[in-house]
Amino acid sequence: MDLNNKIDYNNPLGIFVQNAHTTGDLDLYSKQFLVETTYENEQGLNATTKSSYSFKDSPFSKFKYGIKLGVAFEVRGFQLGLNYSLQLSNMANDGFWESSRIPVFNKVGANNMSGYKHRINALEIKIGYIFRY
């Protein structure tokens, strides 16, 4: 099959087999996803398509909560401390991760994930000195 002779009525510059550049703008706390694809043919002509997608929920929720525990020790101005932060809330919104999401090349991804949990836990070590006046 000769792709150079085939007419693509959706694209005014013709068939683009090799030169396509796709970029996306995804805010993890927004329901909108923007995709821009630039096509270039053999004659150097460019065509750009812009697509916008809306999801039921954003990928991550803005509200998070957790517990922070710590202990510190100080002798003559020198400090040594250890903290642990435990996030109790799930940052991932089920409405985004468990539905069709993130279109790539104008296709919609299949639902291949369920029960996704995203939490940030941290261990902090503090070493310091306090200057007293």
N, CA, C and O atoms as a GROMACS GRO file, in nm:
protein
  532
    1MET      N    1   0.085  -0.118   0.000
    1MET     CA    2   0.000   0.000   0.000
    1MET      C    3   0.089   0.123   0.000
    1MET      O    4   0.181   0.132   0.081
    2ASP      N    5   0.064   0.217  -0.087
    2ASP     CA    6   0.141   0.340  -0.099
    2ASP      C    7   0.073   0.449  -0.017
    2ASP      O    8  -0.031   0.501  -0.056
    3LEU      N    9   0.132   0.484   0.099
    3LEU     CA   10   0.073   0.583   0.187
    3LEU      C   11   0.083   0.724   0.131
    3LEU      O   12   0.003   0.810   0.169
    4ASN      N   13   0.178   0.751   0.041
    4ASN     CA   14   0.194   0.886  -0.014
    4ASN      C   15   0.079   0.925  -0.105
    4ASN      O   16   0.053   1.044  -0.121
    5ASN      N   17   0.008   0.830  -0.165
    5ASN     CA   18  -0.103   0.861  -0.254
    5ASN      C   19  -0.238   0.861  -0.182
    5ASN      O   20  -0.339   0.896  -0.242
    6LYS      N   21  -0.240   0.822  -0.056
    6LYS     CA   22  -0.364   0.816   0.019
    6LYS      C   23  -0.402   0.957   0.068
    6LYS      O   24  -0.314   1.031   0.111
    7ILE      N   25  -0.527   0.993   0.062
    7ILE     CA   26  -0.573   1.126   0.102
    7ILE      C   27  -0.630   1.118   0.243
    7ILE      O   28  -0.713   1.032   0.272
    8ASP      N   29  -0.584   1.206   0.330
    8ASP     CA   30  -0.637   1.216   0.465
    8ASP      C   31  -0.720   1.344   0.472
    8ASP      O   32  -0.664   1.454   0.472
    9TYR      N   33  -0.853   1.332   0.477
    9TYR     CA   34  -0.940   1.448   0.474
    9TYR      C   35  -0.942   1.523   0.607
    9TYR      O   36  -0.988   1.637   0.611
   10ASN      N   37  -0.893   1.462   0.716
   10ASN     CA   38  -0.888   1.529   0.846
   10ASN      C   39  -0.767   1.620   0.859
   10ASN      O   40  -0.764   1.707   0.946
   11ASN      N   41  -0.668   1.602   0.775
   11ASN     CA   42  -0.545   1.678   0.784
   11ASN      C   43  -0.519   1.747   0.651
   11ASN      O   44  -0.500   1.678   0.550
   12PRO      N   45  -0.517   1.879   0.646
   12PRO     CA   46  -0.504   1.949   0.518
   12PRO      C   47  -0.369   1.933   0.450
   12PRO      O   48  -0.358   1.959   0.330
   13LEU      N   49  -0.268   1.891   0.520
   13LEU     CA   50  -0.136   1.878   0.461
   13LEU      C   51  -0.106   1.739   0.409
   13LEU      O   52   0.002   1.716   0.355
   14GLY      N   53  -0.198   1.645   0.424
   14GLY     CA   54  -0.177   1.510   0.372
   14GLY      C   55  -0.141   1.411   0.481
   14GLY      O   56  -0.163   1.435   0.599
   15ILE      N   57  -0.085   1.298   0.439
   15ILE     CA   58  -0.049   1.190   0.531
   15ILE      C   59   0.085   1.220   0.597
   15ILE      O   60   0.181   1.260   0.530
   16PHE      N   61   0.092   1.201   0.726
   16PHE     CA   62   0.216   1.219   0.801
   16PHE      C   63   0.250   1.086   0.865
   16PHE      O   64   0.186   1.044   0.960
   17VAL      N   65   0.351   1.022   0.812
   17VAL     CA   66   0.385   0.888   0.857
   17VAL      C   67   0.488   0.891   0.970
   17VAL      O   68   0.475   0.816   1.066
   18GLN      N   69   0.589   0.977   0.959
   18GLN     CA   70   0.701   0.969   1.050
   18GLN      C   71   0.714   1.088   1.145
   18GLN      O   72   0.750   1.068   1.260
   19ASN      N   73   0.686   1.208   1.102
   19ASN     CA   74   0.720   1.327   1.180
   19ASN      C   75   0.600   1.383   1.255
   19ASN      O   76   0.528   1.468   1.203
   20ALA      N   77   0.580   1.337   1.375
   20ALA     CA   78   0.475   1.390   1.462
   20ALA      C   79   0.535   1.411   1.600
   20ALA      O   80   0.605   1.325   1.653
   21HIS      N   81   0.507   1.526   1.658
   21HIS     CA   82   0.556   1.561   1.790
   21HIS      C   83   0.436   1.596   1.878
   21HIS      O   84   0.362   1.689   1.847
   22THR      N   85   0.417   1.521   1.986
   22THR     CA   86   0.304   1.541   2.074
   22THR      C   87   0.351   1.588   2.210
   22THR      O   88   0.443   1.530   2.268
   23THR      N   89   0.289   1.693   2.260
   23THR     CA   90   0.318   1.743   2.394
   23THR      C   91   0.187   1.752   2.470
   23THR      O   92   0.081   1.768   2.410
   24GLY      N   93   0.195   1.743   2.600
   24GLY     CA   94   0.075   1.751   2.682
   24GLY      C   95   0.100   1.836   2.804
   24GLY      O   96   0.213   1.851   2.850
   25ASP      N   97  -0.006   1.892   2.856
   25ASP     CA   98  -0.001   1.973   2.977
   25ASP      C   99  -0.102   1.916   3.075
   25ASP      O  100  -0.223   1.928   3.056
   26LEU      N  101  -0.051   1.853   3.180
   26LEU     CA  102  -0.137   1.788   3.278
   26LEU      C  103  -0.106   1.844   3.416
   26LEU      O  104   0.003   1.826   3.468
   27ASP      N  105  -0.203   1.913   3.473
   27ASP     CA  106  -0.193   1.959   3.610
   27ASP      C  107  -0.252   1.849   3.697
   27ASP      O  108  -0.368   1.810   3.678
   28LEU      N  109  -0.176   1.798   3.791
   28LEU     CA  110  -0.220   1.685   3.871
   28LEU      C  111  -0.337   1.716   3.964
   28LEU      O  112  -0.398   1.626   4.021
   29TYR      N  113  -0.368   1.845   3.980
   29TYR     CA  114  -0.480   1.885   4.065
   29TYR      C  115  -0.594   1.945   3.984
   29TYR      O  116  -0.682   2.010   4.042
   30SER      N  117  -0.595   1.925   3.853
   30SER     CA  118  -0.699   1.979   3.765
   30SER      C  119  -0.768   1.866   3.690
   30SER      O  120  -0.712   1.758   3.672
   31LYS      N  121  -0.890   1.890   3.646
   31LYS     CA  122  -0.966   1.791   3.570
   31LYS      C  123  -0.940   1.801   3.421
   31LYS      O  124  -0.987   1.716   3.346
   32GLN      N  125  -0.866   1.902   3.375
   32GLN     CA  126  -0.839   1.925   3.234
   32GLN      C  127  -0.704   1.868   3.192
   32GLN      O  128  -0.608   1.873   3.269
   33PHE      N  129  -0.698   1.815   3.070
   33PHE     CA  130  -0.574   1.763   3.012
   33PHE      C  131  -0.565   1.816   2.870
   33PHE      O  132  -0.655   1.791   2.789
   34LEU      N  133  -0.458   1.887   2.836
   34LEU     CA  134  -0.440   1.948   2.705
   34LEU      C  135  -0.332   1.875   2.628
   34LEU      O  136  -0.225   1.845   2.683
   35VAL      N  137  -0.358   1.845   2.500
   35VAL     CA  138  -0.262   1.776   2.413
   35VAL      C  139  -0.246   1.857   2.286
   35VAL      O  140  -0.346   1.900   2.226
   36GLU      N  141  -0.122   1.879   2.244
   36GLU     CA  142  -0.094   1.948   2.119
   36GLU      C  143  -0.003   1.859   2.035
   36GLU      O  144   0.102   1.816   2.082
   37THR      N  145  -0.044   1.832   1.911
   37THR     CA  146   0.033   1.748   1.821
   37THR      C  147   0.069   1.830   1.698
   37THR      O  148  -0.017   1.890   1.635
   38THR      N  149   0.199   1.831   1.664
   38THR     CA  150   0.246   1.901   1.545
   38THR      C  151   0.294   1.796   1.446
   38THR      O  152   0.377   1.711   1.478
   39TYR      N  153   0.242   1.804   1.324
   39TYR     CA  154   0.278   1.711   1.217
   39TYR      C  155   0.363   1.786   1.114
   39TYR      O  156   0.342   1.905   1.090
   40GLU      N  157   0.458   1.716   1.055
   40GLU     CA  158   0.540   1.775   0.949
   40GLU      C  159   0.550   1.676   0.835
   40GLU      O  160   0.579   1.558   0.857
   41ASN      N  161   0.525   1.722   0.711
   41ASN     CA  162   0.536   1.632   0.597
   41ASN      C  163   0.671   1.649   0.529
   41ASN      O  164   0.755   1.728   0.574
   42GLU      N  165   0.692   1.576   0.423
   42GLU     CA  166   0.823   1.576   0.355
   42GLU      C  167   0.858   1.711   0.294
   42GLU      O  168   0.976   1.741   0.275
   43GLN      N  169   0.759   1.794   0.262
   43GLN     CA  170   0.785   1.925   0.204
   43GLN      C  171   0.814   2.031   0.310
   43GLN      O  172   0.839   2.147   0.276
   44GLY      N  173   0.812   1.994   0.436
   44GLY     CA  174   0.839   2.088   0.544
   44GLY      C  175   0.718   2.167   0.590
   44GLY      O  176   0.734   2.263   0.666
   45LEU      N  177   0.598   2.128   0.547
   45LEU     CA  178   0.477   2.196   0.590
   45LEU      C  179   0.434   2.142   0.726
   45LEU      O  180   0.445   2.022   0.751
   46ASN      N  181   0.385   2.229   0.813
   46ASN     CA  182   0.344   2.190   0.947
   46ASN      C  183   0.194   2.205   0.965
   46ASN      O  184   0.132   2.295   0.907
   47ALA      N  185   0.138   2.118   1.044
   47ALA     CA  186  -0.002   2.129   1.086
   47ALA      C  187  -0.008   2.094   1.234
   47ALA      O  188   0.056   1.999   1.278
   48THR      N  189  -0.084   2.171   1.310
   48THR     CA  190  -0.092   2.150   1.453
   48THR      C  191  -0.238   2.126   1.491
   48THR      O  192  -0.328   2.197   1.446
   49THR      N  193  -0.260   2.026   1.575
   49THR     CA  194  -0.393   2.001   1.629
   49THR      C  195  -0.385   2.014   1.780
   49THR      O  196  -0.288   1.972   1.842
   50LYS      N  197  -0.488   2.073   1.839
   50LYS     CA  198  -0.495   2.089   1.984
   50LYS      C  199  -0.621   2.019   2.032
   50LYS      O  200  -0.729   2.037   1.975
   51SER      N  201  -0.606   1.941   2.138
   51SER     CA  202  -0.719   1.868   2.194
   51SER      C  203  -0.724   1.894   2.344
   51SER      O  204  -0.620   1.911   2.408
   52SER      N  205  -0.844   1.898   2.398
   52SER     CA  206  -0.864   1.918   2.540
   52SER      C  207  -0.953   1.805   2.591
   52SER      O  208  -1.052   1.771   2.526
   53TYR      N  209  -0.920   1.749   2.704
   53TYR     CA  210  -0.997   1.640   2.762
   53TYR      C  211  -1.035   1.677   2.905
   53TYR      O  212  -0.957   1.740   2.976
   54SER      N  213  -1.153   1.637   2.946
   54SER     CA  214  -1.199   1.659   3.083
   54SER      C  215  -1.224   1.523   3.148
   54SER      O  216  -1.278   1.432   3.086
   55PHE      N  217  -1.183   1.513   3.272
   55PHE     CA  218  -1.203   1.389   3.347
   55PHE      C  219  -1.304   1.413   3.458
   55PHE      O  220  -1.336   1.527   3.491
   56LYS      N  221  -1.354   1.305   3.513
   56LYS     CA  222  -1.449   1.312   3.624
   56LYS      C  223  -1.383   1.374   3.747
   56LYS      O  224  -1.446   1.455   3.816
   57ASP      N  225  -1.259   1.338   3.775
   57ASP     CA  226  -1.184   1.391   3.888
   57ASP      C  227  -1.042   1.424   3.844
   57ASP      O  228  -0.997   1.379   3.738
   58SER      N  229  -0.974   1.502   3.924
   58SER     CA  230  -0.832   1.528   3.899
   58SER      C  231  -0.752   1.406   3.945
   58SER      O  232  -0.802   1.327   4.024
   59PRO      N  233  -0.628   1.389   3.897
   59PRO     CA  234  -0.548   1.274   3.941
   59PRO      C  235  -0.524   1.269   4.092
   59PRO      O  236  -0.530   1.162   4.152
   60PHE      N  237  -0.497   1.385   4.153
   60PHE     CA  238  -0.469   1.389   4.297
   60PHE      C  239  -0.559   1.489   4.366
   60PHE      O  240  -0.596   1.591   4.309
   61SER      N  241  -0.594   1.458   4.490
   61SER     CA  242  -0.675   1.551   4.569
   61SER      C  243  -0.585   1.653   4.637
   61SER      O  244  -0.470   1.624   4.669
   62LYS      N  245  -0.637   1.773   4.658
   62LYS     CA  246  -0.559   1.880   4.719
   62LYS      C  247  -0.551   1.868   4.871
   62LYS      O  248  -0.455   1.914   4.932
   63PHE      N  249  -0.651   1.806   4.931
   63PHE     CA  250  -0.656   1.795   5.077
   63PHE      C  251  -0.591   1.665   5.121
   63PHE      O  252  -0.629   1.557   5.077
   64LYS      N  253  -0.493   1.678   5.209
   64LYS     CA  254  -0.422   1.561   5.262
   64LYS      C  255  -0.408   1.577   5.414
   64LYS      O  256  -0.404   1.689   5.464
   65TYR      N  257  -0.402   1.467   5.486
   65TYR     CA  258  -0.381   1.473   5.629
   65TYR      C  259  -0.297   1.354   5.673
   65TYR      O  260  -0.291   1.251   5.606
   66GLY      N  261  -0.232   1.371   5.788
   66GLY     CA  262  -0.147   1.265   5.839
   66GLY      C  263  -0.103   1.294   5.982
   66GLY      O  264  -0.157   1.382   6.049
   67ILE      N  265  -0.005   1.218   6.026
   67ILE     CA  266   0.050   1.228   6.161
   67ILE      C  267   0.201   1.244   6.150
   67ILE      O  268   0.266   1.181   6.067
   68LYS      N  269   0.256   1.330   6.236
   68LYS     CA  270   0.401   1.346   6.241
   68LYS      C  271   0.446   1.322   6.384
   68LYS      O  272   0.397   1.386   6.478
   69LEU      N  273   0.539   1.228   6.400
   69LEU     CA  274   0.594   1.193   6.531
   69LEU      C  275   0.743   1.224   6.530
   69LEU      O  276   0.811   1.207   6.429
   70GLY      N  277   0.793   1.269   6.644
   70GLY     CA  278   0.935   1.299   6.646
   70GLY      C  279   0.992   1.304   6.786
   70GLY      O  280   0.920   1.314   6.885
   71VAL      N  281   1.124   1.297   6.789
   71VAL     CA  282   1.197   1.308   6.914
   71VAL      C  283   1.324   1.390   6.885
   71VAL      O  284   1.385   1.378   6.779
   72ALA      N  285   1.363   1.473   6.982
   72ALA     CA  286   1.482   1.555   6.965
   72ALA      C  287   1.562   1.555   7.094
   72ALA      O  288   1.508   1.539   7.204
   73PHE      N  289   1.690   1.572   7.079
   73PHE     CA  290   1.782   1.573   7.192
   73PHE      C  291   1.876   1.692   7.174
   73PHE      O  292   1.926   1.717   7.064
   74GLU      N  293   1.900   1.768   7.285
   74GLU     CA  294   1.988   1.885   7.277
   74GLU      C  295   2.084   1.886   7.394
   74GLU      O  296   2.044   1.866   7.508
   75VAL      N  297   2.212   1.910   7.364
   75VAL     CA  298   2.317   1.923   7.466
   75VAL      C  299   2.407   2.038   7.425
   75VAL      O  300   2.468   2.034   7.318
   76ARG      N  301   2.417   2.142   7.510
   76ARG     CA  302   2.504   2.257   7.489
   76ARG      C  303   2.488   2.320   7.350
   76ARG      O  304   2.586   2.357   7.287
   77GLY      N  305   2.367   2.331   7.305
   77GLY     CA  306   2.340   2.394   7.176
   77GLY      C  307   2.337   2.298   7.057
   77GLY      O  308   2.281   2.332   6.952
   78PHE      N  309   2.395   2.181   7.072
   78PHE     CA  310   2.391   2.082   6.963
   78PHE      C  311   2.260   2.005   6.969
   78PHE      O  312   2.214   1.965   7.076
   79GLN      N  313   2.198   1.985   6.851
   79GLN     CA  314   2.070   1.916   6.844
   79GLN      C  315   2.080   1.793   6.754
   79GLN      O  316   2.151   1.792   6.654
   80LEU      N  317   2.007   1.692   6.794
   80LEU     CA  318   1.991   1.572   6.712
   80LEU      C  319   1.844   1.533   6.721
   80LEU      O  320   1.790   1.517   6.831
   81GLY      N  321   1.779   1.518   6.606
   81GLY     CA  322   1.636   1.488   6.606
   81GLY      C  323   1.600   1.385   6.500
   81GLY      O  324   1.671   1.368   6.402
   82LEU      N  325   1.489   1.319   6.522
   82LEU     CA  326   1.438   1.219   6.429
   82LEU      C  327   1.286   1.234   6.424
   82LEU      O  328   1.219   1.229   6.527
   83ASN      N  329   1.231   1.254   6.304
   83ASN     CA  330   1.087   1.268   6.283
   83ASN      C  331   1.040   1.168   6.179
   83ASN      O  332   1.115   1.130   6.090
   84TYR      N  333   0.915   1.124   6.193
   84TYR     CA  334   0.854   1.039   6.092
   84TYR      C  335   0.717   1.096   6.058
   84TYR      O  336   0.635   1.118   6.148
   85SER      N  337   0.692   1.119   5.931
   85SER     CA  338   0.563   1.169   5.883
   85SER      C  339   0.487   1.054   5.816
   85SER      O  340   0.539   0.989   5.726
   86LEU      N  341   0.366   1.030   5.861
   86LEU     CA  342   0.282   0.923   5.809
   86LEU      C  343   0.157   0.985   5.749
   86LEU      O  344   0.076   1.043   5.821
   87GLN      N  345   0.141   0.974   5.619
   87GLN     CA  346   0.022   1.028   5.553
   87GLN      C  347  -0.090   0.927   5.562
   87GLN      O  348  -0.075   0.813   5.519
   88LEU      N  349  -0.203   0.968   5.617
   88LEU     CA  350  -0.317   0.879   5.636
   88LEU      C  351  -0.413   0.884   5.518
   88LEU      O  352  -0.479   0.784   5.488
   89SER      N  353  -0.422   0.997   5.450
   89SER     CA  354  -0.515   1.010   5.339
   89SER      C  355  -0.453   0.958   5.210
   89SER      O  356  -0.331   0.955   5.194
   90ASN      N  357  -0.540   0.917   5.118
   90ASN     CA  358  -0.497   0.872   4.987
   90ASN      C  359  -0.499   0.993   4.894
   90ASN      O  360  -0.604   1.055   4.876
   91MET      N  361  -0.386   1.028   4.834
   91MET     CA  362  -0.380   1.142   4.743
   91MET      C  363  -0.449   1.114   4.611
   91MET      O  364  -0.498   1.207   4.546
   92ALA      N  365  -0.454   0.989   4.569
   92ALA     CA  366  -0.509   0.952   4.439
   92ALA      C  367  -0.662   0.954   4.442
   92ALA      O  368  -0.723   0.896   4.531
   93ASN      N  369  -0.724   1.022   4.344
   93ASN     CA  370  -0.869   1.022   4.330
   93ASN      C  371  -0.912   0.899   4.252
   93ASN      O  372  -0.865   0.876   4.140
   94ASP      N  373  -1.001   0.820   4.310
   94ASP     CA  374  -1.049   0.698   4.243
   94ASP      C  375  -1.119   0.730   4.112
   94ASP      O  376  -1.110   0.651   4.017
   95GLY      N  377  -1.189   0.843   4.104
   95GLY     CA  378  -1.261   0.879   3.983
   95GLY      C  379  -1.171   0.899   3.863
   95GLY      O  380  -1.216   0.888   3.749
   96PHE      N  381  -1.043   0.929   3.886
   96PHE     CA  382  -0.948   0.943   3.776
   96PHE      C  383  -0.878   0.811   3.746
   96PHE      O  384  -0.874   0.767   3.631
   97TRP      N  385  -0.822   0.748   3.848
   97TRP     CA  386  -0.736   0.630   3.826
   97TRP      C  387  -0.814   0.506   3.789
   97TRP      O  388  -0.760   0.417   3.724
   98GLU      N  389  -0.940   0.497   3.828
   98GLU     CA  390  -1.019   0.377   3.800
   98GLU      C  391  -1.117   0.398   3.685
   98GLU      O  392  -1.216   0.326   3.676
   99SER      N  393  -1.090   0.496   3.599
   99SER     CA  394  -1.174   0.517   3.481
   99SER      C  395  -1.084   0.528   3.359
   99SER      O  396  -0.961   0.523   3.372
  100SER      N  397  -1.142   0.543   3.241
  100SER     CA  398  -1.061   0.564   3.121
  100SER      C  399  -0.991   0.698   3.134
  100SER      O  400  -1.055   0.798   3.168
  101ARG      N  401  -0.862   0.702   3.106
  101ARG     CA  402  -0.786   0.823   3.135
  101ARG      C  403  -0.668   0.840   3.041
  101ARG      O  404  -0.633   0.750   2.965
  102ILE      N  405  -0.608   0.956   3.049
  102ILE     CA  406  -0.487   0.997   2.979
  102ILE      C  407  -0.487   0.953   2.833
  102ILE      O  408  -0.427   0.850   2.800
  103PRO      N  409  -0.552   1.028   2.747
  103PRO     CA  410  -0.549   0.994   2.605
  103PRO      C  411  -0.410   1.016   2.546
  103PRO      O  412  -0.347   1.120   2.569
  104VAL      N  413  -0.362   0.920   2.472
  104VAL     CA  414  -0.233   0.930   2.406
  104VAL      C  415  -0.257   0.907   2.258
  104VAL      O  416  -0.318   0.807   2.219
  105PHE      N  417  -0.210   0.999   2.174
  105PHE     CA  418  -0.231   0.993   2.030
  105PHE      C  419  -0.380   0.978   1.996
  105PHE      O  420  -0.419   0.899   1.911
  106ASN      N  421  -0.461   1.060   2.067
  106ASN     CA  422  -0.606   1.066   2.045
  106ASN      C  423  -0.677   0.934   2.071
  106ASN      O  424  -0.782   0.908   2.013
  107LYS      N  425  -0.621   0.851   2.154
  107LYS     CA  426  -0.686   0.727   2.197
  107LYS      C  427  -0.708   0.738   2.348
  107LYS      O  428  -0.637   0.814   2.414
  108VAL      N  429  -0.802   0.666   2.402
  108VAL     CA  430  -0.829   0.668   2.545
  108VAL      C  431  -0.776   0.539   2.606
  108VAL      O  432  -0.803   0.430   2.555
  109GLY      N  433  -0.702   0.551   2.716
  109GLY     CA  434  -0.644   0.434   2.781
  109GLY      C  435  -0.750   0.346   2.844
  109GLY      O  436  -0.854   0.395   2.888
  110ALA      N  437  -0.724   0.219   2.849
  110ALA     CA  438  -0.817   0.124   2.909
  110ALA      C  439  -0.806   0.131   3.061
  110ALA      O  440  -0.704   0.174   3.115
  111ASN      N  441  -0.911   0.088   3.128
  111ASN     CA  442  -0.910   0.084   3.273
  111ASN      C  443  -0.827  -0.035   3.317
  111ASN      O  444  -0.877  -0.148   3.322
  112ASN      N  445  -0.700  -0.011   3.349
  112ASN     CA  446  -0.613  -0.122   3.386
  112ASN      C  447  -0.561  -0.108   3.528
  112ASN      O  448  -0.463  -0.173   3.565
  113MET      N  449  -0.625  -0.025   3.609
  113MET     CA  450  -0.577  -0.005   3.745
  113MET      C  451  -0.696   0.013   3.837
  113MET      O  452  -0.791   0.084   3.804
  114SER      N  453  -0.691  -0.052   3.952
  114SER     CA  454  -0.794  -0.030   4.053
  114SER      C  455  -0.729  -0.038   4.190
  114SER      O  456  -0.630  -0.110   4.209
  115GLY      N  457  -0.785   0.034   4.284
  115GLY     CA  458  -0.731   0.034   4.419
  115GLY      C  459  -0.598   0.105   4.433
  115GLY      O  460  -0.522   0.074   4.524
  116TYR      N  461  -0.569   0.201   4.344
  116TYR     CA  462  -0.441   0.272   4.348
  116TYR      C  463  -0.435   0.363   4.469
  116TYR      O  464  -0.526   0.442   4.492
  117LYS      N  465  -0.329   0.352   4.546
  117LYS     CA  466  -0.307   0.435   4.663
  117LYS      C  467  -0.178   0.514   4.643
  117LYS      O  468  -0.078   0.459   4.596
  118HIS      N  469  -0.181   0.641   4.678
  118HIS     CA  470  -0.062   0.726   4.666
  118HIS      C  471  -0.048   0.803   4.796
  118HIS      O  472  -0.127   0.892   4.827
  119ARG      N  473   0.054   0.767   4.872
  119ARG     CA  474   0.080   0.832   5.000
  119ARG      C  475   0.229   0.868   5.006
  119ARG      O  476   0.313   0.798   4.950
  120ILE      N  477   0.258   0.977   5.074
  120ILE     CA  478   0.397   1.018   5.094
  120ILE      C  479   0.429   1.006   5.242
  120ILE      O  480   0.371   1.077   5.325
  121ASN      N  481   0.520   0.917   5.275
  121ASN     CA  482   0.570   0.902   5.411
  121ASN      C  483   0.716   0.942   5.411
  121ASN      O  484   0.788   0.917   5.315
  122ALA      N  485   0.760   1.006   5.520
  122ALA     CA  486   0.897   1.058   5.521
  122ALA      C  487   0.963   1.036   5.656
  122ALA      O  488   0.899   1.046   5.761
  123LEU      N  489   1.092   1.006   5.652
  123LEU     CA  490   1.176   0.998   5.770
  123LEU      C  491   1.273   1.116   5.764
  123LEU      O  492   1.345   1.133   5.666
  124GLU      N  493   1.273   1.196   5.870
  124GLU     CA  494   1.356   1.317   5.874
  124GLU      C  495   1.459   1.306   5.985
  124GLU      O  496   1.427   1.267   6.097
  125ILE      N  497   1.582   1.341   5.952
  125ILE     CA  498   1.690   1.345   6.051
  125ILE      C  499   1.736   1.489   6.062
  125ILE      O  500   1.764   1.554   5.962
  126LYS      N  501   1.744   1.538   6.184
  126LYS     CA  502   1.782   1.677   6.206
  126LYS      C  503   1.910   1.682   6.287
  126LYS      O  504   1.919   1.621   6.394
  127ILE      N  505   2.008   1.754   6.235
  127ILE     CA  506   2.132   1.780   6.306
  127ILE      C  507   2.151   1.930   6.305
  127ILE      O  508   2.144   1.992   6.198
  128GLY      N  509   2.175   1.990   6.420
  128GLY     CA  510   2.186   2.135   6.421
  128GLY      C  511   2.259   2.188   6.542
  128GLY      O  512   2.297   2.115   6.634
  129TYR      N  513   2.276   2.318   6.538
  129TYR     CA  514   2.339   2.390   6.649
  129TYR      C  515   2.263   2.520   6.668
  129TYR      O  516   2.230   2.588   6.571
  130ILE      N  517   2.235   2.555   6.793
  130ILE     CA  518   2.163   2.678   6.825
  130ILE      C  519   2.263   2.778   6.879
  130ILE      O  520   2.332   2.752   6.977
  131PHE      N  521   2.270   2.895   6.814
  131PHE     CA  522   2.355   3.004   6.861
  131PHE      C  523   2.275   3.086   6.962
  131PHE      O  524   2.170   3.142   6.930
  132ARG      N  525   2.324   3.093   7.081
  132ARG     CA  526   2.255   3.169   7.187
  132ARG      C  527   2.328   3.302   7.208
  132ARG      O  528   2.450   3.309   7.197
  133TYR      N  529   2.252   3.405   7.238
  133TYR     CA  530   2.313   3.537   7.261
  133TYR      C  531   2.286   3.586   7.399
  133TYR      O  532   2.329   3.695   7.436
   0.00000   0.00000   0.00000
